[in-house]
Amino acid sequence: MYIPTLADMRAARARIAPHVHQTPILTSRMLNQLTGAELFFKCENLQKAGAFKARGASNAVFGLSDDQARKGVATHSSGNHGTCLSYAAGRRGIPCTVVMPHTAPQAKKDAVRGYGGRVVECEPSTTSREAVFAEVLAETGAEFVHPYNDPRVIAGQATCSAEMIEQVEGLDAVIAPIGGGGMVSGTCLTLSHLAPKTRIFAAEPEQADDACRSFKAGYIIADDAPNTIADGLKVPLKDLTWHFVQNHVTDILTASEQEIIDAMKLIWKRLKIVMEPSSAVPLAAILKNPNVFAGQRVGIIITGGNVDLDSLPWN
C-alpha cells in the first residue's frame, strides 16, 4: 500500500491548477455567535463540477502516461466522483466509463453524460456493482480510479486544505464530512506536515456512523447499506483512508438527520449558498458539541453543492 506524501500533494497542486478553482472562504457573524467559535467555510460546492472530488479526479487523470490515458478511465460511483472523473477525462480528451446503480438520481447520470462520460447501469448492490465493473475493465482496459482509496485521489484532495491554511491563518481545528474518507485523508496528509498543531475532526451522520464506530473500535467496521439524507457519506473506510484516520484524526463526531437538515438550512440562509446534505454534517456536529470548539478558529470544508432541488430534505 503506497501512502501519499507531502511531495505528492505539492505535485498534485501544480498538476491540477489549470483544471480546478481555488475556492473562496466564507464567514458569518451570526453563525459565529450561534456556535461560540470563529468559523471559516471552505466552499468546495463552488468547485469545478460542483464538488471537491474534481481535485482528486483531475490529479489521477492528468497524472496518467499517454499510453495509459489512451484506454481511458473507469470507476464506480453513484454521485460526485463519477461526475468529476468524467469532467477531468473530458478535459484531457479521453474516454470515461462510470458504473452507476440504476436507482441513482437521473440528474447524476445526466451530469456524467454531460461531461462526456459513459454510464453503465447495475443493480443497487455491491455484488452487482463489482461484477459489472469487472466486465467494464475487461472490455476497455481502462485505468481504475477509485473514488477515495487511491493515493492519487487523496493527494488531489489534500490540495484543498493546503489552500485553506494559506487563506486563513492560525486555525485551531479543521472539520470535514467523512464517508470513505478521501477528503479527511487529504486533510490529514497536508495538516500533519504543514499545520501539525491544527486538530482534525470528521463529522458523520448517526445513521451511517461506521467510521465513528471504526475509530472507537480500532479497526474498520463497514455497513452494507446505511440510510441517511447525507447520500455522499454512505460508503465505508478502506485500508488507505483508515491509515490517515487512525493516525491523525482527533475525533469523529455524529449528528442526527434532523440536526443535519437544520444545519443545512442555516448555511443556505446565512451564507446564501447551495450545498448538499453531506456538507452540512460538520456544522451540525459543531452545534451539537459546542464545548469542543468554543473560542476556537475552525475551518469547515463544504464538500459539494450537487443537490437535487426538487427533493430538498425539508420539502
Summary of the structure (lengths in Angstrom):
residues: 315
radius of gyration: 18.1
end to end distance: 44.5
largest distance: 56.0
contacts: 1202
relative contact order: 0.17
helix: 51%
strand: 16%
